[in-house]
Protein backbone atom coordinates (compact mmCIF):
# COMPACT_ATOMS: atom_id res chain seq x y z
CA UNK A 1 0.00 0.00 0.00
CA UNK A 2 2.86 2.38 0.80
CA UNK A 3 4.36 1.82 -2.65
CA UNK A 4 1.03 2.60 -4.30
CA UNK A 5 0.60 5.85 -2.33
CA UNK A 6 4.18 6.85 -3.13
CA UNK A 7 3.61 6.08 -6.81
CA UNK A 8 0.42 8.21 -6.89
CA UNK A 9 2.19 11.10 -5.13
CA UNK A 10 5.06 11.01 -7.64
CA UNK A 11 2.67 10.92 -10.62
CA UNK A 12 0.61 13.82 -9.24
CA UNK A 13 3.78 15.85 -8.58
CA UNK A 14 5.00 15.34 -12.14
CA UNK A 15 1.59 16.31 -13.51
CA UNK A 16 1.52 19.49 -11.42
CA UNK A 17 5.00 20.52 -12.57
CA UNK A 18 4.25 19.97 -16.25
CA UNK A 19 0.98 21.96 -16.15
CA UNK A 20 2.41 25.32 -15.10
CA UNK A 21 0.42 28.48 -15.75
CA UNK A 22 1.63 30.25 -18.88
CA UNK A 23 1.80 34.02 -19.39
CA UNK A 24 -0.66 35.62 -21.80
CA UNK A 25 2.25 36.56 -24.06
CA UNK A 26 3.25 32.89 -24.30
CA UNK A 27 -0.28 31.75 -25.08
CA UNK A 28 -0.89 34.46 -27.69
CA UNK A 29 2.73 34.66 -29.00
CA UNK A 30 3.05 38.40 -28.32
CA UNK A 31 5.93 40.79 -27.74
CA UNK A 32 6.34 44.53 -27.25
CA UNK A 33 7.79 47.32 -29.39
CA UNK A 34 8.81 50.51 -27.54
CA UNK A 35 9.71 53.58 -29.58
CA UNK A 36 11.46 56.32 -27.58
CA UNK A 37 11.57 59.85 -29.04
CA UNK A 38 14.77 61.76 -28.21
CA UNK A 39 14.78 63.85 -31.42
CA UNK A 40 13.89 67.16 -29.79
CA UNK A 41 10.47 67.50 -31.45
CA UNK A 42 7.24 65.62 -32.17
CA UNK A 43 7.51 62.79 -34.71
CA UNK A 44 5.04 60.58 -36.59
CA UNK A 45 5.23 56.81 -36.05
CA UNK A 46 4.34 54.22 -38.70
CA UNK A 47 4.65 50.46 -38.39
CA UNK A 48 4.44 48.44 -41.62
CA UNK A 49 3.25 51.65 -43.37
CA UNK A 50 0.28 51.97 -40.98
CA UNK A 51 0.12 55.31 -39.16
CA UNK A 52 0.16 54.66 -35.41
CA UNK A 53 0.23 58.27 -34.21
CA UNK A 54 2.59 60.96 -33.00
CA UNK A 55 5.16 60.83 -30.23
CA UNK A 56 6.16 63.98 -28.36
CA UNK A 57 9.79 64.62 -27.42
CA UNK A 58 11.06 62.53 -24.47
CA UNK A 59 7.99 60.26 -24.64
CA UNK A 60 7.65 56.51 -25.23
CA UNK A 61 5.07 54.74 -27.40
CA UNK A 62 4.62 51.06 -26.55
CA UNK A 63 2.76 48.61 -28.76
CA UNK A 64 1.97 44.94 -28.26
CA UNK A 65 2.44 42.97 -31.48
CA UNK A 66 2.54 39.37 -32.59
CA UNK A 67 5.88 37.62 -32.98
CA UNK A 68 7.57 38.56 -36.27
CA UNK A 69 9.40 41.30 -38.17
CA UNK A 70 8.06 44.85 -38.39
CA UNK A 71 9.23 47.86 -40.40
CA UNK A 72 9.31 51.01 -38.27
CA UNK A 73 9.21 54.44 -39.91
CA UNK A 74 9.59 57.57 -37.80
CA UNK A 75 8.91 60.75 -39.75
CA UNK A 76 9.69 64.39 -39.05
CA UNK A 77 9.92 66.11 -42.39
CA UNK A 78 12.42 66.22 -44.03
CA UNK A 79 13.92 63.43 -41.87
CA UNK A 80 12.80 59.79 -41.99
CA UNK A 81 14.24 57.09 -39.74
CA UNK A 82 13.70 53.51 -40.95
CA UNK A 83 14.48 50.24 -39.22
CA UNK A 84 13.25 46.68 -39.02
CA UNK A 85 12.71 45.06 -35.62
CA UNK A 86 12.17 41.43 -34.74
CA UNK A 87 9.51 40.96 -32.05
CA UNK A 88 10.31 38.03 -29.77
CA UNK A 89 7.75 36.27 -27.60
CA UNK A 90 7.36 37.91 -24.15
CA UNK A 91 10.24 40.33 -24.83
CA UNK A 92 10.50 44.09 -25.44
CA UNK A 93 12.33 45.60 -28.41
CA UNK A 94 13.34 49.27 -27.95
CA UNK A 95 14.00 51.73 -30.77
CA UNK A 96 15.36 55.18 -29.86
CA UNK A 97 14.91 58.08 -32.28
CA UNK A 98 17.73 60.63 -31.96
N, C-alpha and C positions, 0 to 999 in steps of 0.2 A: 504494500500500500504506500509506503514511503517513497519508493521509486516512482510510482505512478504520479503522486503529488508533485514530486520534484520535476518530473518530465512535463507536467502541465504548467508548472510555474516557469520553466525555461521556455516553453513554446509561447506562452503569453508574453513574456518579457521580450522575446524576439519580435513578436507581432507588434508590440507597442513601440519598439525602437524603429521599425521599418515604416510605420504609419505616422511619421512626424507631420506637424502642421506646416504647410508651405505658405510662403509670403504671396500676396496678391500679384506681385511682379513676376514671380516664378510661374504661377498658374497661367497668367495672361501673357507672358513673355514680353514684358515691358521694361523700358529703361528711361532715363531722363536726359534731356538736353538743356543745359544752362548757358545762355548767352549773356555776357557781362559787357556793358557799354562803358568804356573808358576813353571815348573819342573826344570828349569835351562838348558834345552837342547831341541833340536828339537824332536817332537813326531809325530807318525802317527795316524791319526784319521779315525775310521771306524764307520759307523752308520748302524745298522742291517746287519753287516758283509760286507757291501759295502765300499771299500776304497774311502774316500773322498779326502785325501791328507795329507800333512804335515803341522804342525804348529810350527813356530819358537818360541823360548823362549820369554815371555812377549808379545805375539801376541794373537789376538782373531780371531776365525773363526766363522762366523755367517751363518746359513743356514735357509731358509724358508721351512717349512714342513707342511703337512696337519695335522689336529688335530688327536691325537692318541699317543700311546706309542712307544718309540724308544729305542733300546739298543745301548748304546755308548761304544765303546772300544777305549781306547787310549793306544798306544803301544810304548814303548821304551825298547827294549830288554835289560835285562831279565824281565823288569817290564811291567805289563798290568793292567790298571785301567778299571774296568767295572762298569757301572751303567745303570739304566733304567730311562728315563725321560718321563713325560707326557706333551705333547704339548697342550696348551690351546689356543683357538681362540683369536687372536689379542693380545697375551701375549708373553713375552720372558722368556725362561728357561735358566739359566746360570749354567754351569758346570765348576768348576775350577780344573785344574790338578796341584797337588803340589808334 
